[in-house]
Amino acid sequence: MHEMEEWSWMGDLILALKGGTRTEIGEGAPEDEIRKLENELGLSFPATFVQFLREFDGGQFKFVRMHRITENGAGVLDFRELLEQSCEWIPEVEDNKLLPFGDDYAGNTYCFNLEKRVGDEYEIVQWNHEHSDRPPKHIADSFPEFVEKEFFYY
């Protein structure tokens, strides 16, 4: 993704979120904290997710709660704590196949599908706590597509 697309995508997101209800936006995460987490996990986040973390570092939005990676991030859900807890009830997280990063307020977890990466982006899936015996549901092919579909429910 080149710089113009990057700015447009994030700029549009910021404008849309400012007008939203049930929105809590925090300070962005410093680049070194994002890289530290990537090193801990042994992977690279999609550039679009890194942009999101730099701008917001988690948050609570109309239909989605995103997990913060620093103490100054928005919301009550810590990325590392959720990852640790998710290992207890989502076998694919324990097996390093899924990486949780948010939820839908109803206990369903949004995850990067670490087994399905196209270019810089991971597929986004939703693990449903009421149907844990079923495979996670495909939500989007990229983080920007996820934001467009799930943050606003057009």
Buried (B, 14 or more C-beta within 10 A) or exposed (E): BEEEEBEEBBEEBEEBBEEEEEBBBBBBBBEEBBEBBEEEBEBEBBBBBBBBBBBBBBBBBBBBBBBBBBEBBBBEBBBEEBBEBBBEEBEBBEEEBBBBBBBBEEEBBBBBBBEBBEEBBBBBBBBBEEEEEEEBEEBBBBBBBBBBBBBBEE
